[in-house]
């Protein structure tokens, strides 16, 4: 079981990255909260890993902090919440906003995230109450999806990359295009960040 990887970040195609570890390239799926914090391509990165299965094929989910991985693992224990939905939650809402939504049973905010209907939102507000307490305070152990660090601009079409990333997170293509309308940014990660903030308003 892989729990941690340290290597060279050689490719970023949100929400996927490839990390070279001693000549082996590991393809890892990350929430946008982690993508925002990554160094530029070519630099060393350390990721916490959750190893899962998708159609009996091993899949690696990566996280920049232990808090992100802990919240991901708590989310996938909720009935009806799989890894893809958990990544969408981590990508689309800050830890503080997620905690507030759970504590106040604010299902309206949660249903703005892709793939989350009213029943799943209600289940999250019920089942995550105790689990959030076990993960520490939002300021301490949990990730913030909007906080981030500088990243290198993409050499590809930033808008196309941003649209593909939003679709990978669960938004329909038309919805992804709608969220990107009117947003001006220099790279795909800035576009994605602005679109995700727009989605939960």
N, CA, C and O of each residue as an XYZ file, in Angstrom:
804
protein
N       0.844     -1.193      0.000
C       0.000      0.000      0.000
C       0.881      1.246      0.000
O       1.770      1.376      0.842
N       0.642      2.152     -0.930
C       1.420      3.385     -1.020
C       0.773      4.449     -0.135
O      -0.421      4.721     -0.258
N       1.563      5.048      0.756
C       1.037      6.076      1.645
C       1.632      7.450      1.414
O       1.071      8.456      1.848
N       2.784      7.498      0.720
C       3.473      8.767      0.509
C       4.397      8.630     -0.683
O       5.023      7.588     -0.876
N       4.482      9.682     -1.483
C       5.403      9.699     -2.617
C       6.199     10.999     -2.601
O       5.648     12.077     -2.381
N       7.500     10.879     -2.836
C       8.369     12.049     -2.966
C       9.117     11.919     -4.286
O       9.812     10.928     -4.512
N       8.981     12.903     -5.149
C       9.648     12.829     -6.440
C       9.565     14.153     -7.172
O       9.290     15.196     -6.578
N       9.808     14.093     -8.468
C       9.800     15.291     -9.306
C       8.463     15.427    -10.015
O       8.003     14.501    -10.682
N       7.856     16.569     -9.866
C       6.597     16.844    -10.559
C       6.912     17.085    -12.032
O       7.544     18.084    -12.376
N       6.475     16.176    -12.905
C       6.839     16.307    -14.318
C       5.677     16.715    -15.222
O       5.892     17.106    -16.369
N       4.454     16.627    -14.715
C       3.317     17.026    -15.553
C       2.137     17.389    -14.678
O       1.869     16.724    -13.677
N       1.428     18.451    -15.056
C       0.199     18.871    -14.370
C      -0.892     19.053    -15.401
O      -0.795     19.927    -16.263
N      -1.916     18.248    -15.322
C      -3.107     18.373    -16.150
C      -4.291     18.255    -15.207
O      -4.919     17.198    -15.140
N      -4.612     19.327    -14.470
C      -5.633     19.234    -13.423
C      -6.884     18.494    -13.886
O      -7.397     18.765    -14.971
N      -7.382     17.553    -13.061
C      -6.965     17.257    -11.680
C      -5.893     16.166    -11.567
O      -5.730     15.580    -10.497
N      -5.159     15.884    -12.653
C      -4.134     14.847    -12.641
C      -2.739     15.447    -12.634
O      -2.505     16.523    -13.184
N      -1.814     14.731    -12.000
C      -0.398     15.071    -12.086
C       0.380     13.779    -12.300
O      -0.119     12.683    -12.042
N       1.607     13.929    -12.776
C       2.528     12.794    -12.869
C       3.771     13.154    -12.065
O       4.383     14.202    -12.274
N       4.132     12.266    -11.140
C       5.307     12.461    -10.303
C       6.309     11.357    -10.609
O       5.985     10.172    -10.528
N       7.539     11.757    -10.965
C       8.600     10.809    -11.257
C       9.327     10.459     -9.969
O       9.910     11.321     -9.312
N       9.283      9.171     -9.618
C       9.976      8.673     -8.430
C      10.978      7.619     -8.885
O      10.595      6.495     -9.210
N      12.242      7.972     -8.909
C      13.315      7.051     -9.324
C      13.051      6.440    -10.692
O      13.257      5.245    -10.900
N      12.596      7.268    -11.617
C      12.387      6.811    -12.982
C      11.017      6.229    -13.283
O      10.719      5.899    -14.431
N      10.183      6.101    -12.264
C       8.814      5.590    -12.459
C       7.847      6.758    -12.344
O       7.857      7.476    -11.344
N       7.010      6.956    -13.361
C       6.041      8.040    -13.342
C       4.712      7.578    -12.758
O       4.043      6.712    -13.321
N       4.342      8.159    -11.637
C       3.071      7.817    -10.989
C       2.016      8.843    -11.380
O       2.201     10.042    -11.174
N       0.909      8.368    -11.944
C      -0.216      9.240    -12.285
C      -1.138      9.310    -11.080
O      -1.616      8.288    -10.587
N      -1.385     10.530    -10.609
C      -2.107     10.718     -9.345
C      -3.219     11.745     -9.546
O      -3.009     12.783    -10.174
N      -4.377     11.454     -9.021
C      -5.503     12.388     -9.096
C      -5.567     13.183     -7.796
O      -5.545     12.607     -6.708
N      -5.647     14.520     -7.914
C      -5.637     15.408     -6.759
C      -6.876     16.297     -6.751
O      -7.424     16.607     -7.809
N      -7.323     16.709     -5.558
C      -8.336     17.770     -5.497
C      -7.671     19.090     -5.857
O      -6.453     19.223     -5.738
N      -8.452     20.060     -6.292
C      -7.877     21.343     -6.672
C      -7.244     22.043     -5.484
O      -6.331     22.847     -5.670
N      -7.698     21.763     -4.269
C      -7.078     22.360     -3.085
C      -5.609     21.983     -2.998
O      -4.798     22.773     -2.515
N      -5.252     20.788     -3.460
C      -3.854     20.363     -3.489
C      -3.129     20.910     -4.715
O      -1.975     21.329     -4.629
N      -3.818     20.901     -5.859
C      -3.206     21.398     -7.102
C      -2.715     22.829     -6.907
O      -1.625     23.180     -7.360
N      -3.516     23.656     -6.233
C      -3.154     25.059     -6.031
C      -1.835     25.215     -5.269
O      -1.139     26.217     -5.431
N      -1.495     24.235     -4.446
C      -0.322     24.350     -3.588
C       0.940     23.714     -4.173
O       2.011     23.801     -3.573
N       0.822     23.083     -5.325
C       1.969     22.390     -5.908
C       3.037     23.361     -6.390
O       2.729     24.488     -6.777
N       4.290     22.923     -6.366
C       5.357     23.740     -6.949
C       5.287     23.680     -8.470
O       4.437     22.983     -9.024
N       6.157     24.389     -9.134
C       6.211     24.365    -10.600
C       6.718     23.006    -11.081
O       7.402     22.293    -10.346
N       6.378     22.658    -12.311
C       6.873     21.417    -12.903
C       8.397     21.416    -12.893
O       9.040     22.439    -13.130
N       8.957     20.241    -12.611
C      10.403     20.116    -12.524
C      10.934     20.196    -11.111
O      12.099     19.880    -10.869
N      10.100     20.614    -10.171
C      10.524     20.720     -8.785
C      10.095     19.485     -7.978
O       9.243     18.709     -8.411
N      10.693     19.326     -6.816
C      10.394     18.187     -5.946
C       9.076     18.417     -5.217
O       8.777     19.524     -4.768
N       8.300     17.351     -5.112
C       7.022     17.440     -4.416
C       6.848     16.208     -3.539
O       7.313     15.120     -3.881
N       6.174     16.387     -2.406
C       5.831     15.283     -1.517
C       4.314     15.237     -1.407
O       3.683     16.237     -1.065
N       3.733     14.087     -1.695
C       2.281     13.939     -1.630
C       1.904     12.795     -0.710
O       2.532     11.736     -0.722
N       0.855     13.024      0.100
C       0.259     11.948      0.875
C      -0.678     11.211     -0.068
O      -1.386     11.840     -0.854
N      -0.689      9.894      0.000
C      -1.413      9.086     -0.977
C      -2.500      8.247     -0.310
O      -2.298      7.680      0.764
N      -3.643      8.183     -0.963
C      -4.669      7.195     -0.628
C      -4.790      6.292     -1.847
O      -5.085      6.765     -2.945
N      -4.566      5.014     -1.662
C      -4.631      4.071     -2.775
C      -5.991      3.397     -2.792
O      -6.434      2.833     -1.791
N      -6.646      3.464     -3.939
C      -7.960      2.852     -4.072
C      -8.046      1.994     -5.315
O      -7.046      1.744     -5.987
N      -9.253      1.547     -5.610
C      -9.510      0.731     -6.797
C     -10.650      1.343     -7.579
O     -11.640      1.798     -7.006
N     -10.502      1.350     -8.907
C     -11.582      1.770     -9.779
C     -11.706      0.713    -10.865
O     -10.796      0.536    -11.675
N     -12.826      0.017    -10.881
C     -13.009     -1.109    -11.808
C     -11.863     -2.102    -11.692
O     -11.341     -2.592    -12.694
N     -11.477     -2.393    -10.440
C     -10.435     -3.356    -10.099
C      -9.038     -2.932    -10.557
O      -8.113     -3.743    -10.565
N      -8.887     -1.660    -10.938
C      -7.582     -1.120    -11.324
C      -7.116     -0.173    -10.224
O      -7.878      0.698     -9.807
N      -5.876     -0.323     -9.743
C      -5.385      0.574     -8.683
C      -5.386      2.040     -9.129
O      -4.991      2.360    -10.250
N      -5.831      2.912     -8.240
C      -5.862      4.349     -8.494
C      -5.202      5.055     -7.312
O      -5.423      4.690     -6.157
N      -4.389      6.071     -7.614
C      -3.738      6.836     -6.567
C      -4.383      8.214     -6.456
O      -4.502      8.938     -7.445
N      -4.796      8.566     -5.242
C      -5.324      9.897     -4.947
C      -4.288     10.608     -4.075
O      -3.860     10.081     -3.048
N      -3.895     11.800     -4.495
C      -2.835     12.502     -3.788
C      -3.330     13.746     -3.072
O      -4.317     14.358     -3.479
N      -2.635     14.114     -1.998
C      -3.025     15.257     -1.184
C      -1.772     15.975     -0.702
O      -0.786     15.340     -0.327
N      -1.818     17.288     -0.717
C      -0.665     18.080     -0.322
C      -0.468     18.077      1.193
O       0.656     18.195      1.680
N      -1.568     17.941      1.929
C      -1.470     17.921      3.393
C      -2.155     16.683      3.961
O      -2.996     16.063      3.309
N      -1.780     16.340      5.182
C      -2.415     15.217      5.864
C      -3.881     15.534      6.164
O      -4.725     14.638      6.173
N      -4.180     16.826      6.411
C      -5.562     17.216      6.668
C      -6.469     16.934      5.492
O      -7.607     16.499      5.667
N      -5.964     17.183      4.280
C      -6.760     16.901      3.084
C      -7.049     15.409      2.968
O      -8.178     14.998      2.702
N      -6.009     14.609      3.173
C      -6.213     13.163      3.067
C      -7.178     12.668      4.140
O      -8.019     11.808      3.876
N      -7.058     13.211      5.350
C      -7.957     12.803      6.420
C      -9.412     13.123      6.109
O     -10.301     12.309      6.357
N      -9.650     14.318      5.563
C     -11.014     14.698      5.217
C     -11.536     13.844      4.067
O     -12.700     13.443      4.076
N     -10.698     13.564      3.085
C     -11.082     12.687      1.968
C     -11.510     11.324      2.497
O     -12.545     10.794      2.092
N     -10.719     10.760      3.395
C     -11.032      9.434      3.929
C     -12.310      9.447      4.757
O     -13.061      8.471      4.764
N     -12.554     10.553      5.452
C     -13.804     10.667      6.211
C     -14.998     10.769      5.261
O     -16.051     10.185      5.515
N     -14.829     11.501      4.188
C     -15.928     11.686      3.237
C     -16.307     10.383      2.540
O     -17.495     10.101      2.377
N     -15.326      9.583      2.125
C     -15.666      8.364      1.377
C     -16.270      7.290      2.278
O     -16.744      6.264      1.790
N     -16.255      7.519      3.576
C     -16.949      6.601      4.493
C     -18.439      6.921      4.583
O     -19.212      6.130      5.124
N     -18.843      8.069      4.060
C     -20.264      8.435      4.053
C     -20.960      7.652      2.954
O     -20.493      7.631      1.816
N     -22.047      7.023      3.275
C     -22.799      6.222      2.309
C     -23.217      7.075      1.115
O     -23.874      8.102      1.282
N     -22.837      6.653     -0.084
C     -23.212      7.374     -1.297
C     -22.155      8.349     -1.785
O     -22.303      8.941     -2.854
N     -21.080      8.524     -1.006
C     -20.003      9.429     -1.399
C     -18.787      8.606     -1.805
O     -18.164      7.949     -0.971
N     -18.456      8.646     -3.090
C     -17.288      7.938     -3.576
C     -16.104      8.882     -3.707
O     -16.213     10.071     -3.406
N     -14.967      8.350     -4.160
C     -13.769      9.186     -4.310
C     -13.965     10.393     -5.220
O     -13.473     11.479     -4.913
N     -14.673     10.222     -6.328
C     -14.863     11.341     -7.259
C     -15.638     12.474     -6.593
O     -15.281     13.642     -6.746
N     -16.690     12.138     -5.859
C     -17.478     13.162     -5.176
C     -16.672     13.808     -4.053
O     -16.759     15.016     -3.831
N     -15.886     12.995     -3.345
C     -15.050     13.544     -2.271
C     -14.041     14.542     -2.826
O     -13.805     15.587     -2.219
N     -13.443     14.231     -3.975
C     -12.504     15.159     -4.608
C     -13.213     16.437     -5.043
O     -12.658     17.530     -4.931
N     -14.444     16.297     -5.541
C     -15.208     17.471     -5.954
C     -15.517     18.375     -4.764
O     -15.494     19.599     -4.891
N     -15.805     17.777     -3.611
C     -16.068     18.564     -2.399
C     -14.809     19.312     -1.979
O     -14.860     20.510     -1.702
N     -13.679     18.609     -1.930
C     -12.414     19.243     -1.558
C     -12.019     20.341     -2.546
O     -11.385     21.329     -2.174
N     -12.402     20.153     -3.804
C     -12.038     21.125     -4.841
C     -12.933     22.350     -4.832
O     -12.485     23.455     -5.141
N     -14.195     22.159     -4.479
C     -15.169     23.218     -4.690
C     -15.535     24.067     -3.490
O     -16.235     25.071     -3.628
N     -15.064     23.670     -2.299
C     -15.467     24.413     -1.114
C     -14.316     24.392     -0.115
O     -13.627     23.381      0.018
N     -14.107     25.495      0.584
C     -13.031     25.533      1.575
C     -13.422     24.696      2.790
O     -14.601     24.421      3.017
N     -12.424     24.300      3.558
C     -12.688     23.512      4.758
C     -13.581     24.263      5.725
O     -14.475     23.681      6.340
N     -13.335     25.563      5.857
C     -14.130     26.368      6.777
C     -15.600     26.414      6.341
O     -16.511     26.303      7.162
N     -15.804     26.579      5.037
C     -17.181     26.633      4.519
C     -17.858     25.270      4.637
O     -19.052     25.189      4.927
N     -17.095     24.199      4.411
C     -17.658     22.860      4.540
C     -18.063     22.599      5.992
O     -19.157     22.102      6.259
N     -17.178     22.937      6.919
C     -17.499     22.751      8.339
C     -18.741     23.556      8.725
O     -19.628     23.052      9.414
N     -18.796     24.811      8.273
C     -19.948     25.651      8.594
C     -21.231     25.035      8.035
O     -22.261     25.010      8.709
N     -21.157     24.533      6.785
C     -22.337     23.931      6.158
C     -22.809     22.713      6.926
O     -24.012     22.503      7.083
N     -21.862     21.901      7.411
C     -22.218     20.709      8.180
C     -22.823     21.103      9.526
O     -23.868     20.585      9.920
N     -22.164     22.016     10.224
C     -22.635     22.410     11.549
C     -24.001     23.081     11.509
O     -24.825     22.880     12.401
N     -24.241     23.886     10.460
C     -25.510     24.606     10.353
C     -26.539     23.859      9.502
O     -27.629     24.366      9.237
N     -26.170     22.636      9.078
C     -27.051     21.828      8.224
C     -27.488     22.616      6.988
O     -28.650     22.585      6.582
N     -26.523     23.321      6.407
C     -26.760     24.160      5.229
C     -26.640     23.304      3.963
O     -25.608     23.305      3.292
N     -27.706     22.581      3.658
C     -27.673     21.702      2.492
C     -27.681     22.485      1.179
O     -27.234     21.968      0.155
N     -28.176     23.710      1.191
C     -28.233     24.506     -0.038
C     -26.838     24.743     -0.602
O     -26.633     24.645     -1.812
N     -25.874     25.057      0.272
C     -24.499     25.275     -0.188
C     -23.903     23.982     -0.737
O     -23.237     23.994     -1.772
N     -24.138     22.880     -0.054
C     -23.566     21.603     -0.490
C     -24.141     21.135     -1.819
O     -23.425     20.530     -2.617
N     -25.407     21.400     -2.070
C     -26.016     20.939     -3.323
C     -25.539     21.745     -4.532
O     -25.850     21.385     -5.668
N     -24.800     22.815     -4.313
C     -24.220     23.555     -5.446
C     -22.978     22.857     -5.992
O     -22.500     23.186     -7.079
N     -22.461     21.899     -5.239
C     -21.299     21.137     -5.693
C     -21.761     20.047     -6.656
O     -22.871     19.534     -6.515
N     -20.915     19.681     -7.645
C     -21.350     18.715     -8.665
C     -21.634     17.338     -8.081
O     -20.856     16.809     -7.286
N     -22.763     16.770     -8.491
C     -23.107     15.411     -8.091
C     -23.782     15.280     -6.742
O     -24.171     14.177     -6.356
N     -23.932     16.378     -6.011
C     -24.521     16.299     -4.675
C     -25.967     16.771     -4.716
O     -26.246     17.951     -4.926
N     -26.874     15.833     -4.513
C     -28.286     16.165     -4.428
C     -28.687     16.392     -2.987
O     -27.855     16.359     -2.081
N     -29.965     16.621     -2.791
C     -30.453     16.949     -1.446
C     -30.215     15.811     -0.457
O     -29.841     16.064      0.688
N     -30.426     14.554     -0.882
C     -30.274     13.421      0.039
C     -28.821     13.263      0.486
O     -28.548     13.043      1.666
N     -27.893     13.378     -0.463
C     -26.480     13.261     -0.106
C     -26.071     14.418      0.799
O     -25.332     14.223      1.764
N     -26.549     15.622      0.490
C     -26.221     16.788      1.319
C     -26.713     16.583      2.748
O     -25.995     16.884      3.701
N     -27.938     16.069      2.902
C     -28.476     15.814      4.235
C     -27.663     14.748      4.967
O     -27.427     14.846      6.171
N     -27.237     13.725      4.217
C     -26.434     12.665      4.822
C     -25.076     13.208      5.287
O     -24.570     12.829      6.343
N     -24.500     14.105      4.474
C     -23.219     14.717      4.847
C     -23.349     15.522      6.133
O     -22.503     15.420      7.021
N     -24.398     16.315      6.231
C     -24.559     17.148      7.432
C     -24.791     16.285      8.669
O     -24.460     16.694      9.782
N     -25.354     15.104      8.482
C     -25.617     14.213      9.610
C     -24.371     13.409      9.997
O     -23.970     13.391     11.161
N     -23.763     12.743      9.003
C     -22.678     11.805      9.295
C     -21.329     12.472      9.525
O     -20.459     11.894     10.177
N     -21.141     13.687      8.994
C     -19.830     14.328      9.129
C     -19.682     15.136     10.415
O     -18.585     15.611     10.710
N     -20.750     15.304     11.183
C     -20.668     16.088     12.422
C     -19.541     15.592     13.329
O     -18.639     16.356     13.672
N     -19.590     14.328     13.712
C     -18.592     13.771     14.627
C     -17.236     13.600     13.951
O     -16.198     13.754     14.594
N     -17.240     13.286     12.667
C     -15.970     13.029     11.976
C     -15.140     14.294     11.835
O     -13.911     14.236     11.887
N     -15.792     15.431     11.657
C     -15.047     16.686     11.563
C     -14.355     17.002     12.875
O     -13.235     17.512     12.886
N     -15.024     16.699     13.988
C     -14.411     16.945     15.291
C     -13.130     16.130     15.448
O     -12.159     16.591     16.048
N     -13.140     14.921     14.906
C     -11.966     14.062     15.004
C     -10.819     14.507     14.125
O      -9.683     14.080     14.330
N     -11.092     15.357     13.150
C     -10.051     15.806     12.226
C      -9.385     17.091     12.675
O      -8.442     17.543     12.027
N      -9.837     17.687     13.748
C      -9.230     18.925     14.226
C      -9.960     20.125     13.681
O     -10.928     19.996     12.932
N      -9.491     21.285     14.063
C     -10.146     22.525     13.654
C      -9.884     22.822     12.199
O      -8.903     22.345     11.629
N     -10.751     23.603     11.595
C     -10.578     23.971     10.188
C      -9.287     24.722      9.985
O      -8.648     24.590      8.941
N      -8.896     25.500     10.958
C      -7.661     26.266     10.815
C      -6.434     25.388     10.969
O      -5.368     25.712     10.445
N      -6.574     24.267     11.690
C      -5.410     23.440     11.944
C      -5.248     22.311     10.954
O      -4.357     22.349     10.106
N      -6.121     21.281     11.053
C      -5.875     20.076     10.291
C      -6.531     19.977      8.940
O      -6.137     19.140      8.128
N      -7.527     20.811      8.670
C      -8.264     20.642      7.426
C      -7.759     21.569      6.334
O      -7.216     22.638      6.610
N      -7.949     21.138      5.067
C      -7.474     21.937      3.955
C      -8.407     23.081      3.643
O      -9.575     23.063      4.032
N      -7.898     24.075      2.943
C      -8.725     25.156      2.420
C      -8.670     25.148      0.908
O      -7.591     25.292      0.334
N      -9.809     24.983      0.246
C      -9.793     24.824     -1.203
C      -9.443     26.110     -1.932
O      -9.010     26.075     -3.084
N      -9.628     27.252     -1.265
C      -9.373     28.504     -1.969
C      -7.966     29.015     -1.700
O      -7.410     29.759     -2.508
N      -7.388     28.621     -0.569
C      -6.013     29.040     -0.298
C      -5.081     28.346     -1.258
O      -5.325     27.197     -1.628
N      -4.020     29.010     -1.674
C      -3.126     28.355     -2.612
C      -1.830     29.098     -2.777
O      -1.633     30.181     -2.227
N      -0.944     28.494     -3.550
C       0.353     29.091     -3.819
C       0.497     29.338     -5.298
O      -0.346     28.917     -6.090
N       1.566     30.020     -5.679
C       1.808     30.318     -7.077
C       2.095     29.062     -7.871
O       2.655     28.103     -7.340
N       1.720     29.060     -9.127
C       1.936     27.920     -9.998
C       2.436     28.406    -11.340
O       2.261     29.567    -11.710
N       3.053     27.506    -12.049
C       3.567     27.860    -13.362
C       2.445     27.879    -14.378
O       1.600     26.984    -14.348
N       2.387     28.860    -15.287
C       1.359     28.869    -16.291
C       1.497     27.692    -17.237
O       2.602     27.213    -17.491
N       0.382     27.233    -17.750
C       0.379     26.081    -18.639
C       0.797     26.471    -20.048
O       0.521     27.576    -20.513
N       1.468     25.543    -20.716
C       1.871     25.782    -22.094
C       0.721     25.487    -23.048
O       0.751     25.909    -24.204
N      -0.296     24.764    -22.570
C      -1.445     24.429    -23.405
C      -2.480     25.547    -23.327
O      -2.238     26.595    -22.729
N      -3.652     25.303    -23.950
C      -4.737     26.273    -23.909
C      -5.329     26.275    -22.500
O      -5.967     25.297    -22.109
N      -5.136     27.345    -21.729
C      -5.589     27.349    -20.332
C      -7.090     27.142    -20.192
O      -7.533     26.445    -19.279
N      -7.886     27.740    -21.090
C      -9.337     27.621    -20.980
C      -9.802     26.195    -21.253
O     -10.716     25.696    -20.595
N      -9.171     25.542    -22.225
C      -9.521     24.150    -22.522
C      -9.133     23.245    -21.358
O      -9.879     22.331    -21.005
N      -7.970     23.495    -20.762
C      -7.537     22.707    -19.613
C      -8.479     22.914    -18.428
O      -8.833     21.964    -17.731
N      -8.874     24.154    -18.211
C      -9.783     24.455    -17.107
C     -11.130     23.768    -17.309
O     -11.697     23.213    -16.368
N     -11.634     23.806    -18.529
C     -12.910     23.151    -18.834
C     -12.814     21.650    -18.609
O     -13.721     21.049    -18.033
N     -11.719     21.038    -19.062
C     -11.531     19.593    -18.883
C     -11.450     19.229    -17.403
O     -11.979     18.202    -16.978
N     -10.786     20.076    -16.627
C     -10.663     19.811    -15.195
C     -12.022     19.884    -14.503
O     -12.330     19.052    -13.649
N     -12.832     20.870    -14.864
C     -14.163     21.002    -14.267
C     -15.038     19.801    -14.612
O     -15.792     19.311    -13.772
N     -14.932     19.331    -15.857
C     -15.697     18.140    -16.263
C     -15.221     16.926    -15.465
O     -16.035     16.114    -15.026
N     -13.895     16.799    -15.275
C     -13.353     15.685    -14.495
C     -13.826     15.723    -13.050
O     -13.919     14.686    -12.393
N     -14.125     16.924    -12.556
C     -14.610     17.070    -11.182
C     -16.108     16.806    -11.056
O     -16.644     16.785     -9.948
N     -16.792     16.602    -12.196
C     -18.210     16.249    -12.136
C     -19.170     17.221    -12.774
O     -20.367     16.942    -12.842
N     -18.681     18.368    -13.250
C     -19.566     19.317    -13.927
C     -19.820     18.864    -15.362
O     -18.936     18.296    -16.003
N     -21.015     19.112    -15.860
C     -21.314     18.817    -17.253
C     -20.581     19.827    -18.138
O     -20.342     20.958    -17.713
N     -20.220     19.428    -19.375
C     -19.471     20.343    -20.251
C     -20.106     21.715    -20.411
O     -19.411     22.730    -20.379
N     -21.431     21.750    -20.585
C     -22.107     23.043    -20.747
C     -22.007     23.883    -19.476
O     -21.847     25.102    -19.537
N     -22.104     23.217    -18.324
C     -21.997     23.922    -17.050
C     -20.577     24.446    -16.855
O     -20.385     25.555    -16.357
N     -19.581     23.645    -17.249
C     -18.184     24.088    -17.142
C     -17.955     25.341    -17.970
O     -17.307     26.284    -17.515
N     -18.492     25.351    -19.196
C     -18.338     26.519    -20.060
C     -19.044     27.741    -19.471
O     -18.541     28.861    -19.558
N     -20.213     27.514    -18.874
C     -20.947     28.625    -18.267
C     -20.163     29.224    -17.109
O     -20.104     30.444    -16.956
N     -19.561     28.363    -16.293
C     -18.799     28.845    -15.142
C     -17.561     29.634    -15.566
O     -17.123     30.541    -14.858
N     -17.002     29.282    -16.725
C     -15.786     29.949    -17.190
C     -16.073     31.257    -17.928
O     -15.172     32.069    -18.139
N     -17.331     31.453    -18.317
C     -17.674     32.672    -19.059
C     -17.379     33.919    -18.231
O     -17.717     33.995    -17.050
N     -16.753     34.876    -18.867
C     -16.491     36.157    -18.229
C     -15.294     36.169    -17.297
O     -14.987     37.202    -16.702
N     -14.604     35.029    -17.159
C     -13.432     34.972    -16.286
C     -12.174     35.180    -17.119
O     -11.955     34.486    -18.112
N     -11.371     36.117    -16.721
C     -10.091     36.358    -17.385
C      -8.970     35.986    -16.423
O      -8.915     36.489    -15.300
N      -8.088     35.116    -16.860
C      -6.969     34.697    -16.011
C      -5.815     34.250    -16.896
O      -5.992     33.958    -18.078
N      -4.624     34.203    -16.294
C      -3.420     33.889    -17.050
C      -3.183     32.401    -17.240
O      -2.559     32.003    -18.224
N      -3.662     31.572    -16.333
C      -3.434     30.135    -16.480
C      -4.663     29.339    -16.046
O      -5.611     29.883    -15.480
N      -4.622     28.037    -16.327
C      -5.786     27.182    -16.090
C      -6.159     27.105    -14.618
O      -7.342     27.050    -14.283
N      -5.171     27.101    -13.738
C      -5.480     26.969    -12.318
C      -6.209     28.196    -11.781
O      -7.097     28.070    -10.938
N      -5.845     29.368    -12.257
C      -6.571     30.573    -11.859
C      -8.000     30.537    -12.393
O      -8.934     30.946    -11.705
N      -8.166     30.047    -13.617
C      -9.510     29.922    -14.198
C     -10.363     28.946    -13.382
O     -11.525     29.222    -13.086
N      -9.775     27.808    -13.025
C     -10.508     26.794    -12.264
C     -10.896     27.338    -10.895
O     -12.029     27.160    -10.448
N      -9.961     27.995    -10.237
C     -10.223     28.555     -8.912
C     -11.384     29.537     -8.959
O     -12.280     29.486     -8.116
N     -11.369     30.440     -9.954
C     -12.432     31.442    -10.075
C     -13.771     30.771    -10.412
O     -14.813     31.168     -9.893
N     -13.739     29.755    -11.282
C     -14.979     29.062    -11.664
C     -15.579     28.321    -10.472
O     -16.797     28.333    -10.292
N     -14.753     27.683     -9.664
C     -15.256     26.949     -8.498
C     -15.832     27.894     -7.456
O     -16.832     27.577     -6.811
N     -15.207     29.049     -7.289
C     -15.762     30.047     -6.359
C     -17.115     30.534     -6.863
O     -18.046     30.734     -6.083
N     -17.210     30.723     -8.178
C     -18.448     31.178     -8.795
C     -19.557     30.121     -8.626
O     -20.726     30.464     -8.448
N     -19.180     28.850     -8.683
C     -20.160     27.766     -8.641
C     -20.889     27.687     -7.315
O     -22.060     27.310     -7.280
N     -20.221     28.036     -6.220
C     -20.856     27.874     -4.898
C     -21.419     29.157     -4.338
O     -21.817     29.200     -3.174
N     -21.463     30.214     -5.147
C     -22.067     31.448     -4.679
C     -23.579     31.309     -4.587
O     -24.264     32.259     -4.207
